[in-house]
Amino acid sequence: MDERMRWRPVVARAEGGTIRAYDPTGERAGQTAGEPAGELRPVAEFEVPAGEEVGSCAVAADFARAWFTTADGAACLAADGTVRWRAVFGPGRTHGHGPRPECALSADGAALWVYRPDATAGRGPDRWTVLDAATGAPLADAELSTVGAGAVLLPHPTDGSVLLNVGEGQDGSTVYRGVLRGGALELTEYPWDDRCLIDLSPDGERFLTVDHGQADLTVHDHPDGAARFTVTVEDFGPEAVAHEAVIEWSGGHLDADTLAVVLYGEDEDGAEWLRTHRVDARTGRVLGPFDAHLKDCDDLSPLGDGSWLTGHGSAHPVRRWPTV
């Protein structure tokens, strides 16, 4: 295996009280490289206890355990559905509705990183909590300055750090890097409030952000965040400008050297206009459009090996390869 592709997280989806886990790039994917399309079959399924509503979920690389968040905590499931541990985020919510905690499993499977939107739950400041994945014991915790409406967590493939994007609606977006060190969670807050974290490169050397107003994308060095290059809507040509296109908060690294970027606009009759472009991840050169078979702007999940998933909102994801 290419060293730049040695780790990608298991694809996990929660629907109707079941967490389904997929292995899109492994031997159990049911496909071989070059096949143009194919619906994936789940490798494992975990039944969530009745009455619990899943906020987000993650599955171990060996498919033996699953983790999920609810409005008030996190839990770990064994393959037979047994709850192995449960962590409760107290005190109780004072607001009945709002964003739910988001979680991600570290690349080594040892820690569950949980973003807690406590401010909108009436529990105090937002928090970032790290739990022992095997036991649920707290490893570290930090208070954040955000009032989040949603979050994205991207574990680094090799150095143990995690990137966190907290979206605050009209107030913009804050991006953090977290590292466990000496029993403490060390935070770095990047110096922007107007950029949304989209993706981390397969080798962990770069990450991608999109302007909160969707006018451009930037590739940054990891970990310091220095900008390597920025690509604007105008760089995608007159068709994008004519449709008053925006760069969507989706896409990412199609492979180690290529970005997949989704543009959205409207034609003169108000009909939706959607294009997916390749962009050189090293230089920012726009390489041209390709047919990603998207249903909507969120229907693109690059896998980093040249393929991607579609099937947003459907029963199972579909793995696709470029057609020659």
N, C-alpha and C positions, 0 to 999 in steps of 0.2 A: 504493500500500500504506500502511496505517496505520503511522505512525512507531513506534508502540509495538510493532509486530510485525515489525520489520525483520530480525530474525535469530532462527532456531531451528535447533538442530543437526540434521543428517541422522540419520535413524533407522538404526542399524546393528545387525545381529544376526549372531552366529557360530554355525554348526551344522554338524557333520559335516565339518569341514575347509574350509568355505566361509564367507566373510563376505559377507552380502547387505546392500545399501544401498537404502533407500526414501526417497522424496520425498513425504511425505504431504500437504504443503500447497502444493506447486508444480504447474505445468502437467503434469508427468509422472506425477502421482498417479493419473490415470485416473478421477477423480471431480470432481464440481462441488459447491459449497456447497449444503447442504440435502438431499443424498442421505442416507437413513437409515443405510446400511451398505454396505460393500464391502471385499473383500479386496484389499490392495495388492499390486502386482507389483514385484519388485525392478528398480531402474534400473540397477544394476551388481552384479556378483559378482566376488569376488576369491578365488582358490584359495590356501589357506595351505600352505606346504611340508609334505610328508608327515612325520608323526611329531611335529608341533608341536601342543600343546594351547593354545588361545586362552583367556586370562583375561578380557580385555575388548577392545573394538575401537572404532574411530572411522573415519569416512570424510569426505573433503574435500567441500566444497560443490559442486565441479564433477565429483565422482564419478571423478576421475582417479587418486586414491591412497587407500589404506587403511592404518591403523596398528593394531597389536595388541600385547598383552603376553602373555608366557609366564611360567612360574615364575621364570625367571632373566634376563628382559630385555624389550626392546621392539624392534619392527621395522616397517619401512614397505614396503608392496607397491605396485607399479605395476599398471595395469589388466591387463597380460598375465601377472601373477603373479610378475614378477621382484622379488626382494628388493632394494630401493634402498639400504637401510642397515639396520644392526643394532646395537643398544646392549646390552651385557652388564652385568648388575648383579652384581658380584663382592664378596667371594669366593663360592664355591659354597655352596649350601644344605647345612646339617647336619641338617635335618629334611625328610623326604620328602614330607610332606603339610602342607597348611595353605592359608591364603588366598593368592590370586595378586595381583600388581600390578593396579591399576586405572588407566585412562587417560582423558583427555578432550582434545579439540582446542580451542584457543582460538578465539574468535569470528572472528578475522581469519585463521585457518588457519595462522598462522606458528609456533605453539609447541604441543608435545605435553606436557601436564602429567601426570605419573605419580606415583601414590601407591605406595610400596614397603613392604609389611609385613615388613620385614627382621627385626624382633624375633622373630616366630614362625618365620622361616626359619633362625634361628640365625646371622644375618649381622651382628648388632649392632642399634643403634637403628633404629626406623622412620625412613624418609626421604621427602621430597617433592622430586622431581627434575623440572626443566623442560628439555626437549630441543628443539633446532631441528627443526621438522617436516620441512624439506626435506633436511637432511643428517644428523640424529641427533646433532649436536654438542651437548654439555652447555652450557646457558645459565646455569643456577643450580641450587642444591641446598640443602636445609635439613634439619636433624635435628629429629625430632618426639619428644614425650614419651610417645607412645602405644605400646601393644602391640596392634595392630589385628587384628580378625577379619574386616574388610570395610570398604569405603569407598564414598562417593558424591562425585563431583566435578561442580560446576555452574559452567561458565564464564559470566562476566557478558557481556551482549550488547554493551556499548559501552565500558566503562572498562578492559578488559584484565585485570581481576582474576579469580580463581577461588575459589569456596567449596569447602571440603573437609570432609566429615564422616567421621571414623574411628570405627567401632563397635568397642567392646571387650567385647562380650558382657555378662556380668553386671556388669562394671565401668563400664558406661554408655557415653557417646558424647562425643567431643570435636569441636568445630567450629572450623575455621580459615578465615581469608581470606588469600590469597596475592597479592602484587603483585611483578612484575619491575621493579626500579628500579636503574639503574647497575650491571648485571651481578650483582645480588644478589637473592635471594628474601626479601622482607620479609613476615614472618608477623604476623598478629593472631590471638590465641586468644581466642575469646569466653568469657565467664565462666560457663559451665555445663558440667556433666558428665552432665546428665540430660535433654538435648534432642537429638532426631534431625533432621537437616536433610532436608527433603522436596523443596522446590521453590524456584525463583527466579522472580519475576514476569516477564512478557514485556518490560516496560520496565526491569527491573533495579532498581526502586526499593524492592522489598520481598522478603523471603524467609520461607518457612514452615517451622516446626519442629513436631514432635509430641513430647510428653513420653515419655521412655524407658519409663515405666510405662503409657503409652497412655491417660492420663486426660484429656488436653486437647491443644489445638493453639494455637499462637501465631503471629501475623504480626508480623514485625520490620521496622524500617527498615533499608535497606542504605545505607551500609556499617556504621553504628555498632552495629546489633543492638538498638536500643531497641524495646521491645515496644509495638506499636500496640494490640493487644487479644488476649485469650485466650478461647477457647470450650471449655467443658467438655462431657463426655458428657451431663450433666444438661440442658444447653441444647438437646439434640436431642429432648427430650420424654419422656413416661412410657414409651413403647414401648422406647426405648433403655435406660432405667433398668431396666425389667422384665426385659430380656434380658441384664442385666449386661454391656452392650456396652463395647467398647474402641474407640478411634480408631486405625485402622490406619496403618502407616508407608507409605502410598501416597497416590495422588491428587496434587493440586496445583492450579495455575491453569488452570481451564477456559477462561477468557479473561482479559483485563486486569482485569476487575472482579469475577470470580466464582471461588470455589474449589470444587473437587469433593472431598468428604471421604467416606472409606469407614469405615463402622461394622461391627464384627463382634461377634456374641454367639451365645447358644444359647437355644432355647426350652425349655419345661419338660420335654420329652422328650429333650433333649440334641441335637436337630437344629440344624444351623448356621443362623444368622440373619444376613443380609447386607443392608445398606442403603447407598445412595449419596445424599448430600445436597449441595445447593448452599448455599454460604455467601457472603455479601457480603464481598469481599476488602478493602473500604475500612472497613467498620464492624463486621464479625463477626456481623451478623444472619443467623440461620439461615433460609434461603429455602424449604426443604422438599426432600423426596426426589425422585429421578428414576430411571428405569430405565436403568442403564448397561450392561446385558447382560453382567455379569461372571461369569466361571467360578469365580474365587476372589478372595481379598483383594488379590493382587498384579496383578490383570488390568485395571488402569486406568492409562493413560498420557495425561494431558491434553496437548493440543498448543498451547493458548494462544489459539486462534482460534475457540473454541466447540465444537470437535470433540475426539475422544479416540480412542486406540487400545485395542483389546482383542486377545486372541489369545495370551496368555501361555502358552508351552509348545507352541504350534502352529506349523505350517510358515511362515505369513506373518501379519503383523498385519492387523487389520480396523479401518478407520477408520469411526467412527460420529458421527452428528449427532443432536441431540435431535429426537425425533419430536413433531410438534404434535398 
